């Protein structure tokens, strides 16, 4: 019997964490992400793990996004000393992402402490520190994809390309269970077809159980070509007014996709040689890791490299890691493209650029990522006339372009296409990593389209996975005549016991009234059947 407990990203999109236990008590984890998106859900980061971290020897990490990796420093702090099996690019990206996350944790705790002090409350400690994050990095065990590895006796695994961000992986697990082998597939976050930079998700044909993400389980993205056109138009708008283009972007993948497209526009000579600033230390570091991992690029990106170009470069591209360099950008007149974090405009250098440009008619604000409720980015998207930046009211006079086609997630159509390959055998599916409506919508359409058994697990729900009929290997047994007669004798004894019980019930007064002619005829039927099948 195998038990899988959904300790994160079940009924929500963050905090990815699944505990898998076999009957020998061996435990492995898939992902260890941070819960994000508001105070209520973030409290879960502080709660008990639901397992003892010292007893876990293997964590499979699908990719470097913080909602999948962000609790690793806490896991190590709480006693984990095992291996974190992940692809080499993911290990590289984690080095910068986890340190950045620790820095955010420290800043948040410091801010909260300062606020609470005025109320006479105690100091707030961060979930983990930069030191914890640095220490956790030594457990990363970069493992190439497409090879089967044995991690524990009776537990094998293989990583496959998930096509979501650089290094992102699907996890295939084989767990031995009483002479059977059960295969469980965790999709991780899946990319869409023909996504930039990364190869399409690897097609898998067989599994007994499938855990599939459903971030966009109820939606279909707009065609990517439309988004590319919109991006160009948005840039041209600001250029025609000699104003700046501001792009709030997430450091990982989205930023590199934007650079990739700008590079393409430049090589195709549809973008003039204006300055492009990558104004985010984290995004700069991430881009360097992308450059070091060319072998993981898709065919198109490889072709650019083969022609002697860097897909993320153009002659007038400037990396501005220091604060002085960042401040200097806004002192330069004329057009420029500025890519800065944070993606939702809640923190970081983007706030300075918005303060300088949001009120300027003719400037372009290009929103290419998801904007959560309550964020400055969301207010801008929703068309508010002015927003607060650094306690100052800033008028929104720039033109706002919201471009929706840049998601690195498969949409419903992509997810169904990927699921359609599972035929030998068809797995039982568990739909996870989605808001309830998205997960339920995907579950319904998988059931209808493929006739699969599908379940949407809740947070903390444990699932018992057994060897399924379709893959059960017959154990050859030779049965002796003595064993047959022994089995027969046991059955007769059982029957005698049942008959005794029936006799007793009939003798009891209160039971008499409940016996009907139907029961009598059932007994007669059993008697006839027995006479028919018993050997002479
Ligand atoms: Zn992701």
Boltz pocket constraint, residues with backbone or C-beta under 6 A from the ligand:
constraints:
  - pocket:
      binder: B
      contacts: [[A, 63], [A, 65], [A, 68], [A, 164], [A, 189]]
      max_distance: 6.0
